[in-house]
Amino acid sequence: MFKGHPKGLYALALANTGERFGYYTMLAVFALFLRANFGLDAGVAGAIYSTFLGLVYFMPLFGGIAADKFGFGKMVTIGITIMFVGYLLLSFPLGGDTVAMIAMLAALLFISVGTGLFKGNLQVMVGNLYDDPKYADKRDSGFSIFYMAINIGALFAPTAAVKIKEWAETSLGFSGNDAYHFSFAVACASLIASIAIYYIFRSTFRHVEGGKGKKGEAAQVEDNLTPAETKARMTALFLVFAVVIFFWMAFHQNGLTLTYFADEFTEKTSEGLQSMAFNVWNLVAIIIAVYAGFSIFQSESAKGKITSTVIVALVVAYLAYQYANISGTVAVSAPIFQHFNPFYVVALTPVSMAIFGALAKRGKEPSAPRKIAYGMLVAAAGFAVMAFGSMGLLTPDAQAAAGEAGRFVSANWLISTYLVLTFAELLLSPMGISFVSKVAPPKYKGMMMGCWFVATALGNMLVAVGGFLWGGLNLTVVWSVFIALCLISALFMFVMMKRLESATK
């Protein structure tokens, strides 16, 4: 699975892992922080949350345009510096008055601009590594590995956010609202690690950074496409971008309405086998077992197969020991549910790669646009799980009024939903990024990757719809809105499939 890829992939992936760890640590508690610290209602908090997400994913358009002129590497370095300033400002507990609100909004702007310069351009550099003919057939799997690395950072983020907040409250004596800022400070440390990795291993990818040549002239981009070919490719890309908007609108409910559901409708404790899922180290053990299991079959040496078998056995023994020593219940906080999505991404990536690898050998691997269409169908199924699990529950407003007398459901509904949504994400997100890196006309690569993020930004801004629906409506109606949007998007993709697939030939 990891063989045959350029070394620069792993360096860029690890640099991105550090940055994403900080971002998702902050994001895990951000919506709850807005409501607790500033006393905002669900709709207003959702509007701020979704606007921030929108800016984070809109700014890569400008970052890409700048990188097409000045170089991808330079923009990455500038971007991570600006992000650091934003997270540092967000880390100071300034209270909940107007000054604190202004400082928070300024911090969000810094983070958005910095991410715009960093994120898209790093991914363009990954794609450029696969422009080398000897790596070209591994582009999709390379982006799957890259995407998996992002989610390794995201996997630990919710636990880090919750634990450091609890530590600030219990050990340092900070109030609940001020303790949130310690979660935000984690991002500062993670950015330092990220930029260190980038420069230590820069030699493995420096040739794809772009920018000016040795004599100071701008590097020339070879583009042999005809105007008609360029138009066809751009059209295909914008059709995909249109669909991506509605996927991210639905998917990023994980930080808003799904978090609200976890906070207001999900049981606050867990016991037995289920409780093991809320310990991140148990999830890490499962991931290790999955990869070791694949290594048993993929290793070319007997020693490698034996080593992998021993690792699987040790993990099974560890999990059995953990299960045997379960006693009582564990507290379940709403942000911790966000570690399930990255866990599933990391654990299921080798499964996804194995399936599509097998299909590729038989000449039956779906095209990237077709995978995206399937992803939309699966996303609809994910919200169908929520709609079914929400039957018979009160509206959010009625639940709030009922307090402890309200009805609470098993955490398994959310755990299952995140599993289904992760299948959708694996079909759509890494494949979409790979599609852009392959189809974008060479001289517009940075801008087109930026447009991918603009589509993501528009979707994230529409996340606020979930916040405004949250209140007096029946929950099944709320989830049905996202089901309908995903199904309509999938139908659109299938209708346009011939045009999309012809652009990749």
Stockholm file with secondary structure:
# STOCKHOLM 1.0

chainA/1-505         MFKGHPKGLYALALANTGERFGYYTMLAVFALFLRANFGLDAGVAGAIYSTFLGLVYFMPLFGGIAADKFGFGKMVTIGITIMFVGYLLLSFPLGGDTVAMIAMLAALLFISVGTGLFKGNLQVMVGNLYDDPKYADKRDSGFSIFYMAINIGALFAPTAAVKIKEWAETSLGFSGNDAYHFSFAVACASLIASIAIYYIFRSTFRHVEGGKGKKGEAAQVEDNLTPAETKARMTALFLVFAVVIFFWMAFHQNGLTLTYFADEFTEKTSEGLQSMAFNVWNLVAIIIAVYAGFSIFQSESAKGKITSTVIVALVVAYLAYQYANISGTVAVSAPIFQHFNPFYVVALTPVSMAIFGALAKRGKEPSAPRKIAYGMLVAAAGFAVMAFGSMGLLTPDAQAAAGEAGRFVSANWLISTYLVLTFAELLLSPMGISFVSKVAPPKYKGMMMGCWFVATALGNMLVAVGGFLWGGLNLTVVWSVFIALCLISALFMFVMMKRLESATK
#=GR chainA/1-505 SS CCTTCCHHHHHHHHHHHHHHHHHHHHHHHHHHHHHHHHCCCHHHHHHHHHHHHHHHHHTHHHHHHHHHHHCHHHHHHHHHHHHHHHHHHHTSCCCSSHHHHHHHHHHHHHHHHHHHHHHHHHHHHHHHHTTSTTTGGGHHHHHHHHHHHHHHHHHHHHHHHHHHHHHHHHTSCCCHHHHHHHHHHHHHHHHHHHHHHHHHTGGGTGGGSCSBCTTSCBCCCCCCCCHHHHHHHHHHHHHHHHHHHHHHHHHGGGGTHHHHHHHHTBCSEEEHHHHGGGCHHHHHHHHHHHHHHHHHHHCSSHHHHHHHHHHHHHHHHHHHHHHHTCCSEEECCGGGGGGHHHHHHHHHHHHHHHHHHHHHHTTCCCCHHHHHHHHHHHHHHHHHHHHHHTTTCCCHHHHHHHGGGSCCBCTHHHHHHHHHHHHHHHHHHHHHHHHHHHHSCGGGHHHHHHHHHHHHHHHHHTTHHHHHHTTTSCHHHHHHHHHHHHHHHHHHHHHTHHHHHHTTC
#=GC SS_cons         CCTTCCHHHHHHHHHHHHHHHHHHHHHHHHHHHHHHHHCCCHHHHHHHHHHHHHHHHHTHHHHHHHHHHHCHHHHHHHHHHHHHHHHHHHTSCCCSSHHHHHHHHHHHHHHHHHHHHHHHHHHHHHHHHTTSTTTGGGHHHHHHHHHHHHHHHHHHHHHHHHHHHHHHHHTSCCCHHHHHHHHHHHHHHHHHHHHHHHHHTGGGTGGGSCSBCTTSCBCCCCCCCCHHHHHHHHHHHHHHHHHHHHHHHHHGGGGTHHHHHHHHTBCSEEEHHHHGGGCHHHHHHHHHHHHHHHHHHHCSSHHHHHHHHHHHHHHHHHHHHHHHTCCSEEECCGGGGGGHHHHHHHHHHHHHHHHHHHHHHTTCCCCHHHHHHHHHHHHHHHHHHHHHHTTTCCCHHHHHHHGGGSCCBCTHHHHHHHHHHHHHHHHHHHHHHHHHHHHSCGGGHHHHHHHHHHHHHHHHHTTHHHHHHTTTSCHHHHHHHHHHHHHHHHHHHHHTHHHHHHTTC
//
